[in-house]
Amino acid sequence: MSEELKELSDSNPSLVLVKIDMGDYNGFQAVVKQVEELVGEDGLNILINNAYFFPPNSEELDTLTPEAMVLAYEVNCVGPLFLTKALLPLLKTAAAGDSRQAAAIQMSSNVASLAENSSGKNYAYRCSKVALNMMMKNLSLDLTGTGVLTTAMMGCPDPEITLKSWCKTLLETVEGLKDEDSGAFLRYDNTRMKW
């Protein structure tokens, strides 16, 4: 856990850190219990799955291994799917409440765009994030009518943008999500990504 995040949590009582191992699917129910204790009967309005694993030595085809491909897929796609599934009852509770809406955001990447891939390389990471996008699209269809919106959003590849500015814009985008955004691949600033 980053020291910066811990310091932020220490100074802000409304920010509670819950540790999650995205490869420990059996541990997800303990996470659900912790979240349930925090949100109570209101349910969970927003889940932002920000799993990131870039296996070492997986950038070049010559050094890529099957193990790197599988591990990236497990952490970057399978983990977020099953964490979303585990938290789905809490999201549906929020969607059925006063807010009438909840969202499961899957943090993707600009390198997951097939249309924008002009450099190759990074097989494990790219493929795992493309799989994440498909998982999100499936969820968006399966959850139609539940009030739980599901989108994939890419992070911020621009090093000139501060983390604070990026987070502010991302949260504004999440707050402004509409039904037609469910199943979309969005940038953090609510512009559409090419598949």
N, C-alpha and C positions, 0 to 999 in steps of 0.2 A: 504494500500500500504506500502511495507517495506521501512524503512528509507534508507537502503543500496541501493535499486533500485532508490529511489528519488535522493540520492546523486550522483549516477552514471549518471543519466539523467541531473542533474544540471551541471555536469562537462563535459558533452559530448553533444554538440548541435545536433548531428545527431541521438541521441536517444530520441525519443518522446514517452511519456507515454500516453496511451489511456485507460481510465478506462472502464471495461466491467463487467456487472453483468450477469453471464451465465444463470441465471434464468429469466432474463427480455428479452424475445425474441422480444418484441416490440421495445426495445431499440437498437436492432442490426442495424437498418437502420441509426441511428445517428452515430454509430461506423463506418459503411461503408462510410458515408459522410466524417468523419474525416480522415480516411485512404485514401480516394480518393483525398482529398485536399493535402495530404502529398506525394503521389506517382505520381499524375498527370496522364498524358496520357501513361506513361510507364506501368502502372498496378502494381499489387502486385506479386512479385516473390515467396515469401515464407510466408506461414501462419503456425505458430507452435501453435497448440491448446494445452495448458498445464492446462486444468481444473483439479482441485484436490479437492475432498470433501470426507472426511472420517467421516461419522456421529458418534456422540458420542454414546457410549453404543451399538455399532453394531458389536463389535469384537466377542462376544460370542452368541451362539444360544439362550441361556436363556434370554438375554437382547435385542435381535433383535426385531425390530418393523416393521410393513408394511410401516410406514411413513419413516423410515430410508432407506428402500430399494428404495422407490419411489424417495425420494429426491436425493439420490446418483445417481440414474439412470438419473434424470433430469439434474443434474449439470455436471456429468462426461460423459454423452453420448448424450442426447438430445440437450443440449446447444452447444457443439462442432459441432454437425451435422448442426444445423440451422445457426450458425455463419459461418461455411464453405459455406453453401448454399448462405448466404447473400453476402459473399465476392467472390463468384465464378466468377461473371463478371469481377472483377479486376484481378483475377488469370488467366482467359482466355485471357484477354488483354495482360498480360505479356507473356503468352505462345505463342501468335500470333506475338509478337514483335521480336526484334533482338535476345533476349536470347533464344527464341523458347522453353522455358521450365519454368514451375512454379511447386510449390509443396505445398501440404496441408499435414502437418505432424500432426498426432494425437498422443499426448503423452500418452502412455499406461503404463503398469507396469509389472514387472516380475510375480506378483501374478495373472495376467490375463492368464497365461499359464496353460491350463488344464493338460498338460503333466508334468509340474514341480510342481504341487500342491501336496505336501506331508504333509501339516500341517492342512488343513481345516481352519475354522474360517473366520472372516472378510467378511461375506457374502455380505453386501451391497457394499463395495468397490470392491471386486473381481468381483462380477456379473456385476457391472456397467462398469468396464474396459473390461470385455469379450464382453459386448454389444458394447462398443466403437470399439473394434477390428472388429466386424462384420459390423458395420456401415462403417468403413474405407474400408473393403474389397468390400462392395457394391459400395461405391463411386469410388474405383479404376476401377471397371468394367464399371460403368455408364459413367466415364470420359475418357474411352479408345478413343484415337484418338484426344483428345483436347489439348494434351501437358501438362496437369495438372497431375502430379504424386501424388499419395496418398499412404502414408505408416503409419504404427503404429510403434512408437519407445518407448522402455522402458527407464525409467530414470536410474540413477546410484545408485544401492543399496549398493555400497561399500563406507563406511564412510572414508576410507583412501584416496579417490580421492577428490582433491579440486574442488570447484565449478568452478574455472577458468579453470582447466584442463578438467573437464567434458564438459563445454561449448565449449571449443576449439575443442575437439574431436567430439562433436555433430555437430558443424557447418561444420567440414571437411566431416563428413558423409553425411550431407544434400547436400553440394556442389558436392559430388561425386555420387549422386543418378543417376541411369540409368533406362531405361524403364522397365527392368526386376525386379526392386525393387518396382514397383507400386503394391500394394496389399500385400506387405510383412510385417512381424512382425519382426522388427530389434532391436537389442541393440543399444545404443548410439554410439558404436564403429564399427558399420556396420557388426556385425555378426548376423546370423539368430537366432531368438527365436523359440522354439517349440510351436506349437499351443496348 
